[in-house]
Amino acid sequence: MSPDQEYRDLGMRRRIPRRDFLGGVAIGITGACAAAATPSLSAAQAPASPDPSTYPPARTGLRGQYPAAVEDLGRIRDGAFARLDEPVDTSEAYDLVIVGGGISGLSAAYFWRRALPDQRVLILDNHDDFGGHAKRNEFTYQGRTFIGYGGTMGIATPYPYSYTAKSLIAELGIQVERNSEFFNRELFDTYHLGAATFFDKEHFGEDRLVLRRPKMDEFLANAPLTPAARRDLMRLHGKNPDYLAGLSPEKKIAKLERISYQDYLLKIANITPEALPFFLGQGGRNNKRVDTTPALEAGRHGSPGFDGLGLDLHEDFREGSYTFHFPDGNASVARLLVNRLVPAALPGKHGMMTIVQAPLDYAKLDDAGASMRIRLRSTVVRVEHEGTGERPGGVSVAYRRDGKLQAVRARNCILACYNAVIPHLVPQLPARQKEALQYGVKVPMMYNNVLIRRWTAFQKLGAASISAPGMYHTTTSIDTASTIGGYRALTTPEEPVVLHLVRNPNSPGLPRKEQNRLGQKELRTMTFEQFELEIRRQLGRMLSGGGFDPAADIAAITVNRWPDGYAYTYDTLGDPDVPPEQRPHVIGRQRFGSIAIANSDAGAAAFTNQAIDEAHRAVQELLVAHGLT
Ligand SMILES: Cc1cc2nc3c(=O)[nH]c(=O)nc-3n(C[C@H](O)[C@H](O)[C@H](O)COP(=O)(O)OP(=O)(O)OC[C@H]3O[C@@H](n4cnc5c(N)ncnc54)[C@H](O)[C@@H]3O)c2cc1C
């Protein structure tokens, strides 16, 4: 098929809402609403669509770390700001300037305000929206608003929330224990929807969608696998022998810590290499894959092949933690924080039942008369400490906004941004600290939201979520969202719904950090058109048996690329086993005079609770250093 024909068949040139923004200003609108397919609505029926030029969540196209937001970050990393032109002094002075308006930066502002209510605080963030990874995506279609999460999805981690993090969630009015009230769990039963795997012809010889129910052996029998692969996968998913017979439990654990799950499968469980593609899209925590997950972690995560070892590997990842999911993910947590910090932008006291639909006026975030201000589209390029490490003085913070270099002064500064960029922002830091801050390589990730006109194809196929081990996106699922505070989520198959597609780029065989770097490069260099093509191709192939037509059925696309995704976490394969206080993130996050360091990176753990805990620690450090409490 010619590329032109493929473009036509997939609907690549169809007019869907697709706006690319440069510095918050639309630079090209290649499509209006899909007018032909949209039933006409009277003005009274259709709610006013939010204007994307003033309301960032309504922007579609390339979002997440969109190019204009991170352009200067790339230049910072390349040393372009090593010598700074004289910034324009704005004459603005604050008690605290926070760099980074993610959950960590917003929480830091919240904790500071709680301790010192009258102080002046400024939050600077390079994006056109606050929240960092906690990103809200909205689509307006056929008179309805559809909300999706473009990053951080839920209040849930493998580890328990600390008292500090739990208290903050409670103070924001979120009762996590009520989560189940907001999900229609019967819906999938009503339509007989379950999980499926899509086997692609490049890795498995043919394209085939296979439902995972009812039993594993039936699923494997239906999958396009070679006889040897099927036999070994059946063994692995059944009762396994003790592959490490003869070793003591301690020696078994020590061995599992030091080998990858892939090596365990191939060299210890002796499965045929023909079965390996089955494991491609799978892995352990934080998007590690079969080749980068330590076997012990895979075993603890419930991966097959370990039940005969006689070890108690079971780990309840949810124990002591909890689960809560807003339709826009933790963007609602960020919105609740903004409600407390800058009430003029989000008036009224909000809690979990009202925040999702609460209108937010972005123009009021940075009001000159307010003591708490959030300034977006502002990339901090230099933070200079005016005293010495021992004798803290003030801090000068230079940032670029609308192409201009400007500066504000602060008595204190919290860097709640990516930790690896801090050495470039604060050249004064000791060499050992700079080296430590650059140790980790963040995990590249992509959460793409696709609004489809109806989900009858999923209904026909009997699938609500599809894992595709060999394809560009390894999971695709109907976003079940939550029906909360007047927001109506998933309904009938004839109605539109948001699909959520996940990609975690990796390059099997290379060390984990190298894979992360290559994945970051991929996400930074691919265009929206390339991402769109991948989305349309994959949905077309996976859902063809259900009658899905990418050209007709896709109503809108938002790509959320996160080259700087999850914080780097340590593992037993690639990181040295050193005492906790010698870990790079601990050395890296040390306070430097009036500058403290937050962000989930500072906790070497990739979750919202860590972002909150690190904010709390950073605030405490400054308050104690200055005798402010
Ligand atoms: C796709 C994805 C899904 C996730 N899902 C979950 C989940 O379900 N649950 C969960 O608990 N965690 C999840 N996480 C982890 C998430 O990283 C944390 O939960 C949390 O949101 C991190 O917050 P943060 O403030 O530490 O960092 P960030 O959200 O990264 O915020 C840092 C902010 O600082 C800004 N910044 C950086 N440099 C500068 C500069 N020089 N000047 C100005 N601003 C700057 C950044 O652009 C960003 O806006 C997910 C992460 C990703 C990427």
The ligand as an SDF file (V2000), in Angstrom:
LIG
                    3D

 53 58  0  0  0  0  0  0  0  0999 V2000
    2.7620    9.2870   32.8770 C   0  0  0  0  0  0  0  0  0  0  0  0
    2.9310    9.2890   34.3820 C   0  0  0  0  0  0  0  0  0  0  0  0
    2.0140    8.5970   35.1770 C   0  0  0  0  0  0  0  0  0  0  0  0
    2.1450    8.6010   36.5600 C   0  0  0  0  0  0  0  0  0  0  0  0
    1.1960    7.9700   37.3260 N   0  0  0  0  0  0  0  0  0  0  0  0
    1.2450    8.0700   38.6680 C   0  0  0  0  0  0  0  0  0  0  0  0
    0.1820    7.5620   39.4890 C   0  0  0  0  0  0  0  0  0  0  0  0
   -0.8070    7.0270   38.9930 O   0  0  0  0  0  0  0  0  0  0  0  0
    0.2890    7.7110   40.8330 N   0  0  0  0  0  0  0  0  0  0  0  0
    1.3520    8.3240   41.4080 C   0  0  0  0  0  0  0  0  0  0  0  0
    1.3890    8.4400   42.6320 O   0  0  0  0  0  0  0  0  0  0  0  0
    2.3790    8.7910   40.6660 N   0  0  0  0  0  0  0  0  0  0  0  0
    2.3390    8.7040   39.3160 C   0  0  0  0  0  0  0  0  0  0  0  0
    3.3450    9.2690   38.5510 N   0  0  0  0  0  0  0  0  0  0  0  0
    4.5350    9.8040   39.2040 C   0  0  0  0  0  0  0  0  0  0  0  0
    4.5760   11.3370   39.3280 C   0  0  0  0  0  0  0  0  0  0  0  0
    5.8420   11.6750   38.8840 O   0  0  0  0  0  0  0  0  0  0  0  0
    4.3870   11.7850   40.7690 C   0  0  0  0  0  0  0  0  0  0  0  0
    3.2180   11.2260   41.3250 O   0  0  0  0  0  0  0  0  0  0  0  0
    4.2490   13.3060   40.9490 C   0  0  0  0  0  0  0  0  0  0  0  0
    3.2010   13.8170   40.1420 O   0  0  0  0  0  0  0  0  0  0  0  0
    5.5580   14.0260   40.7120 C   0  0  0  0  0  0  0  0  0  0  0  0
    5.4020   15.3570   41.1150 O   0  0  0  0  0  0  0  0  0  0  0  0
    6.6500   16.3270   41.2220 P   0  0  0  0  0  0  0  0  0  0  0  0
    6.1380   17.6540   41.5830 O   0  0  0  0  0  0  0  0  0  0  0  0
    7.6850   15.7000   42.0860 O   0  0  0  0  0  0  0  0  0  0  0  0
    7.2900   16.3710   39.7490 O   0  0  0  0  0  0  0  0  0  0  0  0
    6.6850   16.9390   38.3930 P   0  0  0  0  0  0  0  0  0  0  0  0
    5.2740   16.5780   38.2710 O   0  0  0  0  0  0  0  0  0  0  0  0
    7.6180   16.4960   37.3260 O   0  0  0  0  0  0  0  0  0  0  0  0
    6.7670   18.5200   38.5580 O   0  0  0  0  0  0  0  0  0  0  0  0
    7.9620   19.2460   38.4070 C   0  0  0  0  0  0  0  0  0  0  0  0
    7.6590   20.5130   37.6430 C   0  0  0  0  0  0  0  0  0  0  0  0
    8.8420   21.3280   37.5850 O   0  0  0  0  0  0  0  0  0  0  0  0
    8.9170   21.8790   36.2800 C   0  0  0  0  0  0  0  0  0  0  0  0
   10.2760   22.3240   35.9820 N   0  0  0  0  0  0  0  0  0  0  0  0
   11.3670   21.5720   35.7240 C   0  0  0  0  0  0  0  0  0  0  0  0
   12.4210   22.3490   35.4880 N   0  0  0  0  0  0  0  0  0  0  0  0
   11.9930   23.6360   35.5780 C   0  0  0  0  0  0  0  0  0  0  0  0
   12.6240   24.9070   35.4150 C   0  0  0  0  0  0  0  0  0  0  0  0
   13.9300   25.0150   35.1440 N   0  0  0  0  0  0  0  0  0  0  0  0
   11.8740   26.0230   35.5480 N   0  0  0  0  0  0  0  0  0  0  0  0
   10.5420   25.9410   35.8380 C   0  0  0  0  0  0  0  0  0  0  0  0
    9.9070   24.7660   36.0200 N   0  0  0  0  0  0  0  0  0  0  0  0
   10.6310   23.6250   35.8870 C   0  0  0  0  0  0  0  0  0  0  0  0
    8.4640   20.7120   35.4270 C   0  0  0  0  0  0  0  0  0  0  0  0
    8.1840   21.0570   34.1100 O   0  0  0  0  0  0  0  0  0  0  0  0
    7.2550   20.2260   36.1930 C   0  0  0  0  0  0  0  0  0  0  0  0
    6.1100   20.9480   35.8300 O   0  0  0  0  0  0  0  0  0  0  0  0
    3.2330    9.2830   37.1600 C   0  0  0  0  0  0  0  0  0  0  0  0
    4.1640    9.9520   36.3540 C   0  0  0  0  0  0  0  0  0  0  0  0
    4.0110    9.9720   34.9840 C   0  0  0  0  0  0  0  0  0  0  0  0
    5.0040   10.7160   34.1300 C   0  0  0  0  0  0  0  0  0  0  0  0
  1  2  1  0
  2  3  1  0
  2 52  2  0
  3  4  2  0
  4  5  1  0
  4 50  1  0
  5  6  2  0
  6  7  1  0
  6 13  1  0
  7  8  2  0
  7  9  1  0
  9 10  1  0
 10 11  2  0
 10 12  1  0
 12 13  2  0
 13 14  1  0
 14 15  1  0
 14 50  1  0
 15 16  1  0
 16 17  1  0
 16 18  1  0
 18 19  1  0
 18 20  1  0
 20 21  1  0
 20 22  1  0
 22 23  1  0
 23 24  1  0
 24 25  2  0
 24 26  1  0
 24 27  1  0
 27 28  1  0
 28 29  2  0
 28 30  1  0
 28 31  1  0
 31 32  1  0
 32 33  1  0
 33 34  1  0
 33 48  1  0
 34 35  1  0
 35 36  1  0
 35 46  1  0
 36 37  1  0
 36 45  1  0
 37 38  2  0
 38 39  1  0
 39 40  1  0
 39 45  2  0
 40 41  1  0
 40 42  2  0
 42 43  1  0
 43 44  2  0
 44 45  1  0
 46 47  1  0
 46 48  1  0
 48 49  1  0
 50 51  2  0
 51 52  1  0
 52 53  1  0
M  END
$$$$
